[in-house]
Amino acid sequence: MYERRPRRDLPHCYNPAVKIKPPSNSSKTRILVTGGAGYIGSHVVKQLGDAGHEVTILDNLSTGRREAVLSGELVVGDLGDSALLGTVLSQGQFDAVMHFAGSIVVPESVTDPLKYYANNTANTLHLLGACVRHGVNRFIFSSTAAVYGMADKALVSEDEPLAPINPYGASKMMSERMIADVAAAHPLKYVILRYFNVAGAEAGGRLGQSGGVATHLIRVACQTALGLRPEMTIFGDDYATPDGTCIRDYVHVEDLARAHLEALAYLKRGSDSAVLNFGYGRGYSVREVIEAVKQVSGVDFAVRIGERRVGDPARLVAGNARIKAAFDWQPRGTSLDAITRSALAWEKRLPETTP
């Protein structure tokens, strides 16, 4: 099924036989975004559209939302559908692919590893093969700090050994290896961005994190502040950190989206392939995040202390010198206060929220 959605308008449905709209201006960059109806992908799609790029989104809408696509042309379908993928790439004349589609819930990856190796690893394999066949030579990949496993250092650099401790991290590590191997054998250049903890929502209030059971700390805290949960749990308060709770590097989703446009520009300049952390290089503890949500919400909600979760490093904060050098990129100084305010404002807008 093909749907073309003009920017900030309602979708228009087309017969499946209708071809993807050809490029209207050969000087514009044409991008295929997989998973572009999801949380991070939709923010990137919006910014690509705002910047004047021509965008096609391929998403099966299993977790993405049709209404989150604010730019470009939406193709509803699965990366595992080789015929559809071939049709999209053969018609699109794409200058680059940005690959976000995949499964991301760590506990689920432990109980259903085959889903993660299928959605993340095998589908990346299908996509890379299609890119090679259709001559798409720029590839930007959504990876994760989970590839580092239990790295417990002041700052984690890209040179840290990869030692994932769950199928989610392993599936992304395997995908990274495939991308590098394909690039060594074919004229493919890539940027792999290893995200740390992404949170927040678009300033205009149209995009944010939604759907499914909330697993990210800031979203869980916001739901508790809004009364959607009776309480929330801190998993362990006896870590070797100043307040005993785990420390993480929280980044605003809009800043992350901008980094993808920087990655695109980087590859268009003919730069070498790169693997880059995306984080602010600063960490906040679980208690600090909860206190920030309490402050912005004005609600002193209930918090209990639970047992540690298996596999939680005490500290996971990005070393980001390499991305700053590669893109001449600087974080926009988005504070924890601003991140939590935008996340809370988004949760308030949702008609229904699943705790």
Summary of the structure (lengths in Angstrom):
residues: 355
radius of gyration: 19.8
end to end distance: 31.5
largest distance: 60.2
contacts: 1201
relative contact order: 0.13
helix: 38%
strand: 19%
